[in-house]
Amino acid sequence: MEKLRQFHKEATYVRENLINLSSNFLQMLLDLSGKKILVTGIANNRSIAWGIAQQLHSAGAELGITYLPDEKGRFETKVRELTAPLNPSLFLPLNVQDNSQIKEVFNAISDKWGNLDGLVHCLAFAGKEELIGNYSDTSVEGFSRALEISAYSLAPLCKYAKPLFTEGAGVVTLTYLGAERAIPNYNVMGVAKAALEASVRYLSAELGNDKQVRVNAISAGPIRTLASSAIGGILEMIHNVEEKSPLRRTVTQVEVGNTAAFLLSDLSSGISGQTIYVDAGYCINGM
């Protein structure tokens, strides 16, 4: 009996050490030190892009941050103060409806960094009037604006990033379940996200052959952000996930950030053109 207890003790010790070694090994692999990554779409401390930027910084990445310019400079001031602890080496204005600004961002990256290891696209917009009621009431102006900012913008960003991408670079964008299922009030944004997911597949096919650049989307569960606050019934959406998802909760910006860090690391070198769900398992539900 004493020998059995000793064997059990030694086996437990070995198992615990193997777990620790495995964890340390994974932490070593998920090392973004030396990688230069551009993060777009931070608006405030509730932004999913902010959660992503924090986790990338924690993994050692050198960050470039963009902000949406406005006449009074309010976004610039807010985002600059928020991201200061991350010590971004680039801090640039970016309105994706202005092609000259897109060019200027990548010219600055070329001048400062010379290359680019990662691109994070967290850009989406639809008018509040488009995110409530009937989809058939969507105006042509609202449709065009939502598709341009939320879906099309990924294409020109990748176009200008393409010559700067390093071997095995990664692109990550954000989508939502409304791209494939009818979600009340999500309306035109669901159509835009569907276009975005298709763009991920086409860009993955385009960029992968030359330098093994990978393009993926994260389908995050509903989170209270400045952007989501415009969606009619957003709190009901969140409560529904908390009640019905396998984990009986919604997810956090940090959890999405962890997945983005993984997708921009060498750990995900074989993953491209995919939509990765980070929604506490809600997407598996039939009812």
Secondary structure, DSSP 8 states (H G I E B T S, - for coil): -HHHHHHHHHHHHHHHHHHHHHHHHHHHHS--TT-EEEE----STT-HHHHHHHHHHHTT-EEEEEE---TT-HHHHHHHHHHGGG--SEEEE--TT-HHHHHHHHHHHHHHTSSEEEEEE------GGGSSS-GGG--HHHHHHHHIIIIITHHHHHHHHGGGEEEEEEEEEEE-GGGTS--TTTHHHHHHHHHHHHHHHHHHHHHHHHH--EEEEEEE-----TTGGGSTTHHHHHHHHHHHSTTSS---HHHHHHHHHHHTSGGGTT--S-EEEESTTGGG---
